[in-house]
Amino acid sequence: MMIGTYEHRLDKKGRLVLPSKFRQELGDELVASVGVEQCVSLYSKDGWEKLLERLQRMPFSRSKARDFLRVFLATAHELSVDSAGRILLPQMLKSHASLNSEVSVIGVGDHLEIWDRDIWNKYRQDILANFPSIVEGVEWEK
């Protein structure tokens, strides 16, 4: 399971060194796509294939499902981890997440998210300020 927050920097070429804690779990072949919020979602190849199986069960006859599938899959990129543990993020994904140099890499269980550090800190603070009411509104499986 991928959890935790790690502070990193993009180098001048836009490459990101993945936290060593996650490299073994992710493998050398990854898939990145736009995140639901202003971030980049990063999946292992196996994790991506499991996600695709779930996505293919969405009702394509519904416009919101079509819109989501089109954008999420059209913005997906296969990435390779180099020998130094780096990935090169495509410009389109960096633009979506407003990534400059300072980033936060967060574990979200089955995948990672890459956020601009300032945007992540603001988002996290906003959520924490409302955490009790958010927890009350979440339905937990029994």
N, C-alpha and C positions, 0 to 999 in steps of 0.2 A: 504494500500500500504506500502510495506517495503522499506524504504529509509534510508540513513545515513551510517556512518562508526563508528564502536565501537571496541575499543582495548580490547582484552581479553588475557587470558593465558590458555593453556591446563594444567591440573594438572598432577601429576606424573603417574596417571593411564590412561592418554590420554583423560580425560573427559573435556568437554567445557561447561561452564555455558552460556546459551543463554541470550542475552540481554533481560531484562524484557519487553522492548518495543515490542519485537517480539513474546514473549511466548504466549500471548493471541491469536494473529492472527494465529500462527502456530498450536496450539493445542498440544496434548500430543503424537501423533503418527506422525512421520515424515519419509521422504524418502531422503536419501543422495546418490549422485552419483558423478562420476568425472565431473568436470567442463570443459568447452571447453578450457579455458586457464588452467594454473597451479593452480587450486583451487578445492574446493569441493562445489558442488551445493546442496542446502538443500531446500526441498519443504514440505509444509503441505500435509497431506494425500489427501485432496480435490484438491490442486494444482497439485499434482502428477497425479491424475486421469484425470484431464483436459488435462495435458500435454500428457498423454498416448493416449487419444483420438486423439490428433493432430498427434502424432507420428505414429499411426496405419494407417493414410492416406498417409504416405510416400510410394513411389513406391519401394517395396522390390525387384523388378526386376533390380534395378539400384545398382551397386556395392558400390557406396559411401553411399547410404541410408542403405544398408545392414551392411556395416562396422560401420557406426555411431550407428545404432540401436543395433547391437550386443554388442559393447563395452559399450555404455551408459546404456543399460538395464542389462548387465551381471555384471556391477560394482555397481548396485543399491543395497542399504541396507535399510531395514526398521529399524527405530530407535525409541526408547521410551524416553520421557523426564521423568527423575526421580523427586522425590518430592522436590529436591533442584534446579530444573530447568536445570539439566545437561544432556548432551548426551554423549555417548561413541562412538567416531569415530573409525571405523574399520582401522586396520593398513594399508590395501591396499590403502584406500582413503588418509590417512595421508601421505603415501609415494608418491602418485601421486602429492599431493600439496606441498610436502617438508615441512610439518608442524612439527615444533619442539615445542616450548612452547609459544612464542609470536605470536599471530594471530590477524588479522583484520577480523571482521565480517561485511560484507557490504550488505545493502539492494539493491536489483536489481528489485524492483517493485513487481513481483509475487513470488520471491524466494530470498533466501540468498545465498551468497557465502562466504566461509571461505578460507582465504589466509594466508600464512606465511607473517608476518608483513613487513619484508624487501622486499620480492618479490612484495607485493602489493604496497609499497611506490615507488619502482622503476617503476613498470608498470604504476601507476598513474602519476608519473612525466613525463614519456615518452609520454603518451597520452596527458597530458596537454600542453606539448611543441609543439605538432602538432594539438592542438584542433581546430584552425580556419580551417585548410584544411580538417580535419576529418568532421567537421560540414558541410562544403560545399559538401562533397562527400556522405552525408547521404540523402537518399530519404525520404521525409516526406509524410505521407498519407494526402490526402486532405479531 
